[in-house]
Amino acid sequence: MRYLSTRGRPDDPRPGFSDILLEGLAPDGGLYLPETYPRADAGVLASWRILLGSGGYPALAHAILSEYIDDVPSDDLRAICERAYNDSVFATADIVPVSELDGGLWLAHLSDGPTAAFKDLAMQLLGQLFEYELARRGQELNILGATSGDTGSAAEYAMLGRHGVRVFMLTPAGRMTPFQQAQMFSLDDPAIVNVAVEGVFDDCQDLVKAVAGDLAFKQRYSLGAVNSINWARLVAQVVYYVAAWLRVSSTDDEVVDFCVPTGNFGNIMAGHVARMMGVPIGRLVLATNENNVLDEFFRTGVYRVRSAAETQATSSPSMDISKASNFERFVFDLLGRDADRVRELFAVQLPAQGFFDLSGTPEFAGLADRFGFVSGSSTHADRLASIAQVWQQDGVLIDPHTADGVQVARRFVRPGVPLVVTETALPVKFAETIVEAVGREPERPERFAGIEDLPRHVVDLPNDAAALKSLIAARVGH
Ligand SMILES: *Cc1c(COP(=O)(O)O)cnc(C)c1O
């Protein structure tokens, strides 16, 4: 399998999986996608059902990833999947269990990993792949990132103990929930460096850009990233769509719909890939919160990014985005993989005018039929109502992001078609909103007992690139 860029030219080189693993964007500013989506026909789907039954989630992961990764020996890839997906890493050996709710809805539980958010499913695999590939190349990597919560902690727990990898993670001082702070700052390992920056999340991101933008420094200290646009993260997520479909369906042609709480379009893009492969996914229901950039596109055909000032701070904070970093991948497929048009939209129109408009095009007109997408958005009041309703009807507490999914999913239930909402986090991460919705504290899984009382490992830093550079130089030590 070779990979191409959404902004590529016909004669560009086409790298393999291991070459794009440690990279972010393609050199032309586009995003990598496989040349073609491998086709899962009826025989393949039947074999996956048997495999999940006999070898569990890691065996299914190995089979699906093998379609996209042909430059890692198969036995090594199998061992990587087994190390990433087992019951010492996840709370259940099922990795992604499903449960049924009232009214035709199901939940796919994606939050049983170390940091209680679905990002663990991709990050755990990435940690194993990084360690493997760095050892093979005799290289080291210092990951530099900024987080407002879920991504940074998932990255730290995935890279913890991985040889050759160090993490510098910037957080806005005092701005994450106490639980999120405790999750990150309780890690006691010299290779995990938590940095609390005097400032807001945007300041952290600007610092990362300033330091990683100094190419000499970047090279000298082998700086890298764990972006949400990394293809390895995306392909890891394809596996749980297949696992959830297998667990909810009883025959190999049974159609299942999915509803996905969406921010950067990473999670739902993996659902799109699974559907393109031929997994019988009917509809992909995209759910946003008040920051409805994507819902607006799927309803109107206009993609209009927001400014930082226009982006609201909501009670489903991991979906508070102003532009969706993975969306270009979908537009590439929507436009029949026409890289010239994608380049014109994302590299010319968007920077120049802040939006592009596909409303009059035949591609947009055929979008729902060809790709199954429909969408809706949710508000704080909707979110609280959904949390309360699922709690009262089903006795299940869902987190605010999952609640956005349930809220929008109810509008699109089709008789006789199961609709699976991807549960993106556990409620314990967002206790304040849960208390507001149902008047009680969410249950705290055993593994998170007392984490706020553990010693904190965090370096305070002024909002200053030179200070960050000296910190990195001191810790890397050359
Ligand atoms: C990251 C995140 C999302 C958004 O996922 P995307 O892949 O960015 O669409 C939703 N919910 C939670 C809890 C998250 O951490």
Ligand as a Chemical Component Dictionary entry (heavy atoms), coordinates in Angstrom:
data_LIG
# 
_chem_comp.id                   LIG 
_chem_comp.type                 NON-POLYMER 
_chem_comp.pdbx_formal_charge   0 
_chem_comp.three_letter_code    LIG 
# 
loop_
_chem_comp_atom.comp_id 
_chem_comp_atom.atom_id 
_chem_comp_atom.alt_atom_id 
_chem_comp_atom.type_symbol 
_chem_comp_atom.charge 
_chem_comp_atom.model_Cartn_x 
_chem_comp_atom.model_Cartn_y 
_chem_comp_atom.model_Cartn_z 
_chem_comp_atom.pdbx_ordinal 
LIG C1 C1 C 0 -11.250 14.460 20.723 1  
LIG C2 C2 C 0 -12.624 14.285 21.255 2  
LIG C3 C3 C 0 -13.774 14.458 20.439 3  
LIG C4 C4 C 0 -13.689 14.900 18.991 4  
LIG O1 O1 O 0 -13.119 13.917 18.176 5  
LIG P1 P1 P 0 -12.588 14.270 16.694 6  
LIG O2 O2 O 0 -11.829 13.084 16.273 7  
LIG O3 O3 O 0 -11.731 15.495 16.866 8  
LIG O4 O4 O 0 -13.787 14.542 15.865 9  
LIG C5 C5 C 0 -15.011 14.197 20.988 10 
LIG N1 N1 N 0 -15.154 13.805 22.284 11 
LIG C6 C6 C 0 -14.081 13.649 23.100 12 
LIG C7 C7 C 0 -14.305 13.246 24.509 13 
LIG C8 C8 C 0 -12.792 13.883 22.622 14 
LIG O5 O5 O 0 -11.737 13.726 23.443 15 
# 
loop_
_chem_comp_bond.comp_id 
_chem_comp_bond.atom_id_1 
_chem_comp_bond.atom_id_2 
_chem_comp_bond.value_order 
_chem_comp_bond.pdbx_ordinal 
LIG C1 C2 SING 1  
LIG C2 C3 SING 2  
LIG C2 C8 DOUB 3  
LIG C3 C4 SING 4  
LIG C3 C5 DOUB 5  
LIG C4 O1 SING 6  
LIG O1 P1 SING 7  
LIG P1 O2 DOUB 8  
LIG P1 O3 SING 9  
LIG P1 O4 SING 10 
LIG C5 N1 SING 11 
LIG N1 C6 DOUB 12 
LIG C6 C7 SING 13 
LIG C6 C8 SING 14 
LIG C8 O5 SING 15 
# 
